[in-house]
Amino acid sequence: MEIKGKKAVVFGGASGMGRASAELLAARGAQVAVLDRAGSAGAEVAAAFGGSFHPVDVTDFEGTERAMDDAVESLGGLHVSVTTAGGGSVARTLGKAGPHDLDAFRRILDLNAVATFNISRLAAERMSRNEPEDADGERGVIVNTSSIAAFEGQIGQVAYSAAKAAIAGMSLTMARDLGSLGIRVVAIAPSLFETGATAKIPEETRAALVKDAAFPRRLGHPEEYAKLALAVIENPMLNGQCLRLDAGQRFGPR
C-alpha cells in the first residue's frame, strides 16, 4: 500500500515504538491520529506533525470504539491501524505466596490480547468501507505488536507470554478472515527496545539482557520498529504472520 495520502491510527502512539511509527507515517505523507492514555504526551506528539490526538484506555472496550470513531471521523477514513499499546507483570504460575493471581492474569490478557483484537476488529470494519486502491483490491493493513516472549517467555512472564502468543497466533486466522476484503494483518514481535519501560535499566543490566543476541547486542531503537511497520504496510506480500524483530536474540529462562 502506498503510504502517502493514507489515513492511519496508532494506538500507543504517545511514546516508544508507537510514537516512532506515528512520526514516520506522518513524515511519509500519511494523515495520522494518535491514540493513547489521557495524560500521556499524545497531544504534543500529534501536534508536532499536524495530527490529532484521541485519549483512550484500551481496556475500556466500549470507550475504545468511541475513540476509534472519533479518530476515523477526524481522518475522514481509515487505511492503516498500528497497535503498540500493552504491558506486562511478573509472577510465577506458583510462587511463594501461592498460585498466580487469576485476576492479574486476566488483566494482562485484556490489556494485550483482547484490546488488540478489539482494535483490529473495529479497524477492519472501517477499512472494509474503502474502495480498493489497486489491482489487488487492497483496502487496509493492520499491524499489531507481539513479543519474542510469545515464543521464549522467561520465568515470571506466563501471563505476558500467553497474551503476546495470542497476538502472534491470531494473525494468520485474522488475515484469512479478512482476505476477501483486501485487508492484511501482520504482527511484529520485538525483543527488548528502548521505551519508557526500559529507560531506567542500568547499563550493566542492559548488557546482560542482550548478551544472547547475535548482532547487534543492544536494545532496539523505536525507529527500527517503525521502519518494519512501514515495510509491512508497503509490501502486499507480507500477510498473516508474526515477524521477529530481535537481532537474533532468544530469551533464556531468566
C-alpha positions, 0 to 999 in steps of 0.5 A, a space after each residue: 500500500 502506498 503510504 502517502 495520502 493514507 489515513 492511519 491510527 496508532 494506538 500507543 502512539 504517545 511514546 516508544 515504538 508507537 510514537 516512532 511509527 506515528 512520526 514516520 507515517 506522518 513524515 511519509 505523507 500519511 494523515 495520522 491520529 494518535 491514540 493513547 492514555 489521557 495524560 500521556 504526551 499524545 497531544 504534543 506528539 500529534 501536534 508536532 506533525 499536524 495530527 490529532 490526538 484521541 485519549 483512550 484506555 484500551 481496556 475500556 472496550 466500549 470507550 475504545 470504539 468511541 475513540 476509534 470513531 472519533 479518530 476515523 471521523 477526524 481522518 475522514 477514513 481509515 487505511 492503516 491501524 498500528 497497535 503498540 499499546 500493552 504491558 506486562 507483570 511478573 509472577 510465577 504460575 506458583 510462587 511463594 505466596 501461592 498460585 498466580 493471581 487469576 485476576 492479574 492474569 486476566 488483566 494482562 490478557 485484556 490489556 494485550 490480547 483482547 484490546 488488540 483484537 478489539 482494535 483490529 476488529 473495529 479497524 477492519 470494519 472501517 477499512 472494509 468501507 474503502 474502495 480498493 486502491 489497486 489491482 489487488 483490491 487492497 483496502 487496509 493493513 493492520 499491524 499489531 505488536 507481539 513479543 519474542 516472549 510469545 515464543 521464549 517467555 522467561 520465568 515470571 512472564 506466563 501471563 505476558 507470554 500467553 497474551 503476546 502468543 495470542 497476538 502472534 497466533 491470531 494473525 494468520 486466522 485474522 488475515 484469512 478472515 479478512 482476505 476477501 476484503 483486501 485487508 492484511 494483518 501482520 504482527 511484529 514481535 520485538 525483543 527488548 527496545 528502548 521505551 519508557 519501560 526500559 529507560 531506567 535499566 542500568 547499563 550493566 543490566 542492559 548488557 546482560 539482557 542482550 548478551 544472547 543476541 547475535 548482532 547487534 547486542 543492544 536494545 532496539 531503537 523505536 525507529 527500527 520498529 517503525 521502519 518494519 511497520 512501514 515495510 509491512 504496510 508497503 509490501 502486499 506480500 507480507 500477510 498473516 504472520 508474526 515477524 521477529 524483530 530481535 537481532 537474533 536474540 532468544 530469551 533464556 529462562 531468566 
